[in-house]
Amino acid sequence: MTFKEEIQRRRTFGIISHPDAGKTTLTEKLLLFGGAIHVAGAVKSNKIKKTATSDFMEIEKQRGISVATSVMGFNYNGYKVNILDTPGHQDFAEDTYRTLTAVDSVIIVIDGAKGVEAQTRKLMEVCRMRKTPVIVFINKLDRPGKDAFELLDEVEEELQIKVRPLAWPMGNGDQFKGVYNILEENLYLFTPNKQVLEDGIEISDINDPEIEEYVGKTSASSLREELELLEGVYPEFDKNEYLAGNLAPVFFGSALNNFGVRELLHAFLKIAPSPLPSKAEERVVDAYEDKFTGFVFKIHANMDPNHRNRLAFVKICSGHFKRNTNYLHIRQGKQMKFSSPTAFMAEKKSIIDEAFPGDIVGIPDSGNFKIGDTLTEGEMLHYKGLPSFSPELFRYIENADPMKAKQLAKGVDQLMDEGVAQLFINQFNGRKIIGTVGVLQFEVIQHRLLHEYGASCRYEPINLYKACWITSDNKAELEDFKKRKTQYMAKDKHGRDVFLADSSYMLQMAQENFKDIRFYFTSEF
Ligand code: G4P
């Protein structure tokens, strides 16, 4: 296969949803089709159950599962499919945002009874920001749910994207008869509690009286009416609009019953983009360029406490990646070669000799990588990641074991590189502040410091509303601000100025009184 063909056959995507909409179930069915797994139940949900927020073992277990399912690759009909897993729990939303920097497209799963939920809206914002093409899969049609037209309106309004159904359901719940595939002009009939894998019935003419035989008169006539209505309301599917991130094709089915999943997969393979160009600060890099480039979008600590090795997940953006070949680690300015890069095929992790754009390779790392690091064959490039969002929860972190100060410092440093949370140092009293987006992270940090670094930490409350980065061209005003707010000034890991506002009022006053100072709520500006 040529280099070009290798790239063209790759589909690297993420499945996102609000917890419980059916992401894990859908992933599993896709893997079954790909022959990547052979029994249902092989993919474990990596969601952290709501009840388990203070159960450390549970967190550990979940982390173990999530490395196993971080990337799932399989071959299907000549395509190489790479599914990137995204944590559903909102406390780990940043992890999901970062994973979205490594995908070329996304499938959004929506529960047909619940419609668009909070987490889906947030994740869609990230997709919109990046113009990621999205396909919507409306799930759980075997349960009583909302009307299909209503769901489409809801998606359009709440996710702020145009929609175009490419399949159409007949009823839902007890009355669910099946799905008409608009793209292939096929009718798929639903048999409850049976995983249907038969081919659909070809119905090229929707007026074919054969339909009555299968679904009865009432369902047949409402299907015809609805399809007619639909063709009137929605313009014809425009693939370019989809690829530009302006239009979401919509499919319907039931992941649990394996219904509508194959049609989704086939349509996905047909329309979803193969590896797209990637934006670096310096220029846009095309996937088909022959020189290797890639970036780290995720770092996962190893589960084995005896080996403090970590795994850095590198997305290949261009060129042909090869094992034992020298590449330039841009931030560190040094050449590195990797003797055991791993790929994730199905349930197995194995060492590979080469990889292509769209692939994700795991590189064992002893502390060289940070999220966002770029690797190239020598060109000075910096891939643009997704900004860190300003955290919303804060605590002072203190050393609880004076003999282990070094371990604590190292542990905190590495966990921050992994992107677990953000560290700020108060310039007034020198104390360290951990900022997170979810309360669960504090427990994860404390637990991991102890188990992976042998360090004990203690938290102390700090009353903060927001941390925001500040800059100004007006040097005098900036200095004046820093002097007046001296108790509230901190530095982030990179030494940048951060203002710690203890209330929204204080922040508002600061913004009003210091017009020349810019306040940023994401770390990239
Ligand atoms: P998530 O990863 O998005 O959080 O969702 P997950 O796949 O774990 O699915 C959440 C629940 O919804 C599961 O039930 C799953 O079996 C169910 N489910 C998924 N797809 C369908 C569907 O098409 N129809 C119906 N009726 N249910 C569906 P659970 O009871 O929470 O978990 P489990 O104990 O069955 O694993």
Residues whose N, C-alpha, C, O or C-beta is under 5 A from the ligand:
A	BS01	G4P	S17 H18 P19 D20 A21 G22 K23 T24 T25 L26 S45 K47 G88 N139 K140 L141 D142 R143 G253 S254 A255 L256 N257
